[in-house]
């Protein structure tokens, strides 16, 4: 409707007359002015908010002057700010998003609440800060008396936001406000200096340091701003900070230089730099020697080829042109400096070294490194930081190990040490189990992602386990591990398939080392069923594992299909006449005549199944007489 009228006096008068006719009662006024309309790019706005976003200043003035009593200025809608959709936003927030200071002043003059909050507890001042509008910020603080210390849901202040954005004028302005704490920490323990370092805002860092922002405060990951700069390879930040007189203690300078050098040596290939990494290590060593600060030698560790950290300048010089030696030195430094931290830097360094081993066919050492990374993935059960990243890491390492074993198997006639394999299986499940407890309180979406990550990884180890000969004791140990997986009731995110569904899927295969490996595996199916997996489990479409098998089977796979069918039939829990959500039985899902004949020859329905079928066929009213479980059982036989 707004778009039909222009900004001329005649247009506005015509719109005013029309609105008066449409809004003759209070209910009609509410419906007109305080209703959220769909607006472009998924925004939901009132008429006033739409006029603001369209920069229709005269229309806004007319609405506020003629219909103010009918308009709820605190009506909340959804408005885009910097391309992101923000919810529970008022008309004042919309005006700030539009960047129109005149309309902001007009709204506040008509009573708009300057301390209103969005669904994320974001105030109008926060929005102006995010948009780097110093003029609007200044007006809100000095004329509208907005609270500069108000925080959002993550306890982030305007000063924190200015640090993230690196806006020097805003940083200076907020710092000079009475009561400002330049070292205020958000819910993650981050200070403004932490944010400036993370975002690589070097000028903002210099300004904050000139205001005596503390450089030694740890966030919840137990990382200081300088440590973050070192692991993120922010060389300019590190060099500037270490050269500020009396800011960093000598011992801390040594640690930061070592951490920066080690991070450069352990970085991803595109960021890895041996020469600069060595130079920082040498700077640290010279500083150490000149100040008499000795390094405590580490115990030799086999996974690091029993390398011992260099204790002198001469020892460090001896490995200058030995890339393997420099990486080992760097890994040991990372363990010494990062093993007590809550971040992911150490395990990422170890994982990159394991990948290098795998690419060079050093499988045993690569697996050793993967296990080392898993050990450090959860240092203690009280850690509650980066849980999603840790879950992804545990899943990724589990998959790495599984793919390596599959690659080894592809060589043919090879022996896989059973104790070593079970150690990998045990540690993977132990780490997942410990992290799983923390995720129980997480939103369902996070749990689904966690399930999906791990399930698509652990199936590799389950598949490999069917190709290994275990002793009876080892087989029992394997079954206990798989039973624990079963108790988690994990499934894929998109269609809620279980592990049993995946191992019954004829088209589920992967290419490992130029060899196509099919995960349609009768031995894996047998193992899972022996470990109490539900043979009648259904996916999001109501398909049992055998529905998946029958629907996708090819003539060349009939032999394995018969073997899997026999495995299912040997259990006393399998119901071959279950129907999916489309009302289809196993036979309805296949057009393969040989498979249909095979099924009819082998399958004999139990008395319980026959009774359920008869109840449905005769349309007997049974729901008043049977338990809930039996009613559901009968339903699945329709």
N, C-alpha and C positions, 0 to 999 in steps of 0.2 A: 504493500500500500504506500509506504514511504517513498519508494522509487517513482511513483506516479506524480508526485508533487515536487516542484522545484523550490528554490530559496527566495523567490520573489514574495513581496507582501501579499499579492493576490493569491498565490499558491498556498502560502501559509494560512491565510484567512479561510480559504476553501477547505483546507485540511482541518482547521480548528472547528469549523461549522460541522463537518462530517463527524469528527470525533465526539462533539457534543451530542449529536443525534444518536450515535452508536452507544454512548455511555450515559444513558438517562437514569440508570439505577446503579447502586453500589456494586452489585454482582457483575454487571456489564462492564463497569469501570475496571474492576479487578481483572476480569477476563481479558480486557483489552490491554491495559498498561502493565499488569504484573504477571503476564503469561510469558513463558519462554518459547520463542519461535525458533525454528531451525534456520540457521544462517550459514553463509558460505564456509566451506572447509570444516564442517562438523561442529561449528560453534552453535551454542544455544543462548539466545539473548532476548531481553525485553525490547520493546519499541525504543525506549530511551537509549539502551546500550547500542542498538543498531545505528541509531542516529549519531551517536558519539563515534562509533567506529567508522562511519561514513564521513566524518568531519562536517556534519550538517549543523554548524554552530547556531544559526538562526532558528532552526527547527528545535534544537535542544532548549534554547531560551524560551521559545513559545510553549513547549511542553511543560517546562518548570514554572512558568509564570501563570499559565492558564489551568493546568491540571495537577499542580503539586500535591494537593490533598489526596488525589487518587493514586499517585505514584509512590511506590515503596522503593526508596533509594537504596535500601539494603537487600533488595531481591538479588539472589545469586544465580549466575549462569556460568556458561563455559566459554572462555575467551582464549584466543591464541596470543601467546607472548613469546617472541623470538622463535616462531614456528611451532612451539610446543603448546599443546592444548592444556589449559589450566582450568580446574573446576572450582565451583563456589566463589566465583569472582563477582564483585559488585560493580555498579556503574562507575564508581570512582576508579577502580582498578582498570576498567575498560578504557577510561579516558587517559590513564597513564600509559597503557599499552598503545593507545593511539598517538601518544606523545603530544597531546594538546594541553598546554599549560592554562590557557584561557578557560577551557571547559572544566579543567580540574578546579580552578578557583571558583567557577560558577557553581559547581556541585557542592563544594564545601560551604559556600555562602548559603546554599539552600539546605544545609544540614547533613550532608554526607559524612559518615563516620570515618575519620582518618585512621582509626585503629581496627577497622573491620579486617577479618582474616578469611583466607581461602581454605580449602580442604586440607592444605599442607601447612596451615597456620602462617601463610605468607601475608604480610601487611602491604598496604599501598606503598609504603616506603621501601620495602623489600623489592617490589616490582620496579620502582623507579631506579633502584640501585642496580638491579639486574640489567636494566636497559641503559645504564651508564648516563642517565639524564641528570647531570649535576644541578641544572636550574630547577628541575622539579623537586629533587632531593632538598635543595636549599629552601624552597618555598614550604614544603611539607614540614620541615624541622623548625624553621624560624617563624613562619606565619601561622601554620596549622598545628604546631606543637606536637608533631609526631614523635613517638618514643624511639630514639636511635638504638636503644639497647634491647628492644623486643626481639625474640628469637623465633624461628620456625620450628617445625616438629623435630628437626635434627639438631636443635639448639644452635643454629647458625645465625650469626648477627649480620648486620649490614657491613660492618668492617670485614668480617670473614668473606662476604660476597665480593667486596671491593678487592680483596687480596686475590681471590680466584680470577677475577677479571683483569687484575693488574692496572686498575684505574688509579693513577697517582693522586689526582685531585680529590677523589672520593676518599681514598685512604687517609690523606692528610686532614680532610674535613671531619671525618668520623673520629679520628684520633684526638682531635682538639676539642671534642664534645666532653663536657664534664662527666666524670664517672666512667669513661671508656677504659676497658681493660684490654690492652694490646695483646695480652697472652691468653685471652679467653679461649677455652677449648670446647669444641662441639661434641656431639655424642660419640663420635669416633676418636675423640682425643686430639683432633687437629686444631692447631692454632692458625692464625692468619698467615704466619710465616710458613707453616707446613703447606698450606694451599698455594702460596706464591711459588714455592719450590716445585711442587707437583706440576703446576702449570707453566713452569719455567719462565716466570715473570722477573727477570733479573733486575730491572729498574725498581720494581715494587719491593724486592728483597733488600736492595740497597737502602731504600727509604725506611723500611721497617727496622732494619738494623740500626739506622741513625736515630730511631726512636727507642733504642734499647730493647727491642723485641728479643726475648730469650731464645737462644739457639740450641739449648740443651733439653728442652721439654720433650718428653716421649709421648707419642700418641698411643692408641690402644694396641697397635702392633709392636709397641715398645721401640719405635723408631723416632729418632730426632730429625729435624729438617735436614741437617747435614748428612745424616746416614741415608735419607731418601735421595738426596742429591747425588750421593756416591753410587748407589745401586742403580739409579736411573741414568747414570753416565752424564750428569750435568757438570761438566768440567769447569765451565766458566763460573758457576755458582760456588763450587768447592774452592777454586783458586782465589776468588774474591774474598770469600768468608775467612779462609785460613790466613789471608794477608792483612786482615783487620787487626790492628794491634790490641793485644790483651783480651781478645774475644774468646779464643779457644785454647785450652790447656795443651801442653806439649804432648802428653800421652794421648789425648783425644785427636790431636792433629795426626799422630802416627796411625791411629786406627782408621781415620777417614781416608788418608792417603793409601793405606793398604787395601781398604775396602773398594776405593775407586779403581785402583790398579787391578785387583782381583776381578772386579765386575767387568772391566774392559776385556780381560783375558777369557772370561766365561760367557761373554755375551753371545747373542745370536750372530751367525756368520756375517751378516751385513754390517753389524756394529762392532764386531770383534777387532781389536787392534793390539797386536803383540808388542810393538815397540813402545807405544804410549803406556800400555799397561805395565811394562817392565820399568819405564822411567818413574812412574808413581811409586812402584814398590821400592825402587832404589832411593827415591827421596825419603820415603818412610824409614828405610834402613839407615841412611846417613843420619837422620834426625834421632833415631833410636840410639845409634852408637855414640853420637856426640853428646847425648844427655845421659848416657849410662843406664838406659832402660833396656834391660835384657829380655829376650823372648824365652818363654818356657817351651822346651822342645816337646812336640807331640809324640805320642806312642805310634810306632809304625802300624799302618792299616793296610791290609792286603789289597782291598779294593782300589787303593791309591798307589799300588805297586810298592808299598812300604816306604814311600817317599816321606822324608822328614823336612819340616819347614826350615828354610835357610836361616842360620843364626848369625851370619856375618856378611859383610860386603863381598868378600871373596867368594863365599858360597853362592850368593845371588848372581854374581858375575859369571860363575861357571855354568849357569843354565840360561844365560841371556839368549842364545841362539837355539835353544832346545825347546821347541813349541810344546811338546808333551810335558816336559819338566815344568814349564811355566804354568800350564793349565793345572797340573797337580798341585803346584805351590798355591795357585789361586783357589782351588777347591778347599784346601786345608785352611787357608785364611778365611774363606767364607764360612766354613764350619765353626771356626773359633769365634768369629765376630757375629754370626747370624743365628747360630743354633738355639740361642735363648730367645730369639725374637718370634713374634707371632705372624710374620709376613711369609710370602711364598718365594722369596728370592733364592734362598738356599736350595730348596728342592728343584726349582727351575734350572739352576746351574748344574745340579747333579743329573737332571733329566737330559739336558743338552749333551753332556759328556756321554751318557748311555747311548743316545742316538748316534753319536760319532762312532762308538764301538760297534753298534749294530751295522752301520753302513760299511765298516771295515771288516765285517764278519767275525768280530771278537765277541761271540755270543755269550760265553761264560762271564766275561768281565762286564759286559753290558747288563746281564741279568743281575750280577752283584751290585752294580750301581743303581739299578731300578729298585732293588730291595733296600738299599741304603736310603734312597729317596723316600720310599714308603715308611721307613722307620722314623724319618724326620717329618713326615706329613702331619703327624699329630704328636706333639711333644708331651702334652698332658691333657687329662680329661676336663680340666677347667677352662681350656682354651675355647673361646667362642667367637673367634674372628675369622673372616674369610672362609666360612664353612662351605659355601657353594663352590668356591675355587678349589678348596681341598677335595671336595667330592669329585670334581672334574679331574683333578690331578690323580687321585687314587684310581679312578676309572680308566684314565688314559694310560697309566703305568701298567695296570692289569692287562689292558689290551696290548700294549707293547710286548709284554712278556708272552702273552698268548700267541701273538703273531710271530714272534721269534721262534717259539717251539713249533709252530706250524711250518715255518720255513725250514727248520732243521728236519722235520719229518718228511718234507718234500724231497730231501736228498735221497731217501730210501735206505732201509736197513741200517738205521742209526739207533744207538742206545741213549735213552734219556734217564738220567739218575732220578730214581723215584723219590728219595728223601729230599732232594733239591727241589723237585717239582712241588711236592706237598708243602715245603717251606714257603714257596711263592704263593700257593693257594691259601695257606693258613694266614700269612701276613696280610694279603689283600683283604680277606674276609674280616680279619680282626680290625683293620683300620676302617673298613666300611662300617662295621658294627658299632665301633666307638663313635664315629661321626653321625651315624644314623640316629642315635639317641638324641643328639642335639637338634636334628632336623625334624623330630616328631612335632615340635611346637611351631614349625615353619608353616607358611601358607601351603595349601594343597598343590598349587602350581609348582612350587619349589620342590616338594616331595616327588611329584611326577617327573620332573627333570632329573632329580637324583636317581630315581628308579631307572629311568631310561638310560642315563649315562652308564650306570654300573651293570645293568642287565646286558647291554650290548657289548660289554667287555668281558664279564665273567663267563659268558657262553663259550668264548675262545678256550679258556682253561678247562671247562667241562668237556668240550669236544676233544681236546688234546688228551685228557685223562682216559678217554676210551681207547686210545692207541698205545697205552702204556701198560705193562704187566706189573701189577702190584702183588705184594704178599697179602695174606688174609688180614693181617693187622693193619697194613697200609690201606687196604680196601675199606676196612671199617672206619679208619680215620677220614678217608675221602667221603664216605657216606655221611659221617657226622657233619662235615663241612657243608655238604650240599643240603642236608636237612635244615641246617641253620638258614641257608639262602631261602629255602622253601617257606620257613616261618616268617620271613619278611613280606611274603606275598607281593613280590615286585612284578611289574608288568611294563610294557612299552607305553610311551606317552600317548601315541596317536590312536592306537586301536586296542590298547589294553591286552595285547597278546602276552601269554606267559612263556617261559622258557620252553615248555613242552610244545606250544604252538610253533615256536621258531624251529625247533628240531624236527617238526613234522611238515615243514614248508618245502615243497619240492623245488621252488625257485630261489631259495635263500642260499646264496653262494658268494664267495669273495675270491679275488685273485691275489695269491700270496706267492711272491718270487716266481712269477710267470706261470704258476700252476693254479688252475681254477679248483677251488675246494668247495664242495657242496656240504651244507650243514644239515641236509636231510640224512639223519644218522640214527639207525635202529639201536645201536649200542648206547647212544646218549639217551634215547627215549627209555630204554630198559633201565638205565642207571637212575634217571629221574623218577621213574615210577617206583623203583625199589626204595627210593628215598622219600616216598609218600607224596609226590606231586599229584595234584588232583587231575585225574584222567578226564573228568567231565567239566573242567574249567572252561569258561566261555569268554570270548573277546567282546569288544563293544557291539558287534553285530550278532552276538549270541552263538558264534561258531565255536564248537569244540575243536581240539587239535586235529581230530580225524576229519572234521568238515574241511579244514584247510588242506589236509592231505588229499582227500577225494576230489576236491574242486580243482586242484592244480596238477594232478598226477599225469605223467606221460607214459606211453607204452614201454619205454626203456626203463622206467622206474617201478614196474609192477612187482618185481621180485622183492625189492626193499619195502614196498607198500604192503605186501603180504606178510613180511616179517614183522613190521610194525603193528599190523592188525592182529597178528597172533599174540604179540606182547600185550596189547590192550585186552584181548579176550581172556588172557590167563589171569587177569585181575578179577576180583569179584565186585569191583566198584564201577565198572564200565557199563554205560547204558547206550547201546548202539542205535537206539531209535530216538534219541534226543533231536528236537527241531531247533533251528536257529530263529532269529527274529523275523525272517521271511517265511517261517513255517516249513522250512526244508529239512528233510532228514539227510543222512549221508548219501543215500542212493539218489536223492533228488539233486545232489550237488555234482554228480558225475554223469558223463555220457559214455564212459569207457565200459563197453560190454563185458570185457574180461574181468574188470574190477567188480562189476555188478554181480557176475556169476560167482566170483570168488567169495563175495560177501554173503550171498544167499546160501552158498555151500557151507560156510563156516559158522555163521551167526545163528544162534538159537536164543530167542528172547526169554528172559527170566519171567517167572510167574508175576512178579511185581510189575514189570514193564507191560505185560499183557493185560493186567488189571487196569493199569493207567490208560492204555489205549482203548479198552472196552468202555471205561467211564466216559471218555471223550466221544467215542463213536455213538454211544447210546444217549449222549447228552444228559446223563444222570446228575441231578443236583447233589453235589458231594461236599461243597465248601462248608456246610454247617456241621459236618460230622468228622472232618479230618483236621489234623494239625496243620499249622502254617507250612511246615517243611513238606508234608505230603501233598498239600495243595499246589505248591511250587513244582513238586516232582511231576504231578499229573499235568500241569500246564506245559511242561517241557516235552510232553508226549503227544501234543495236539498235531 
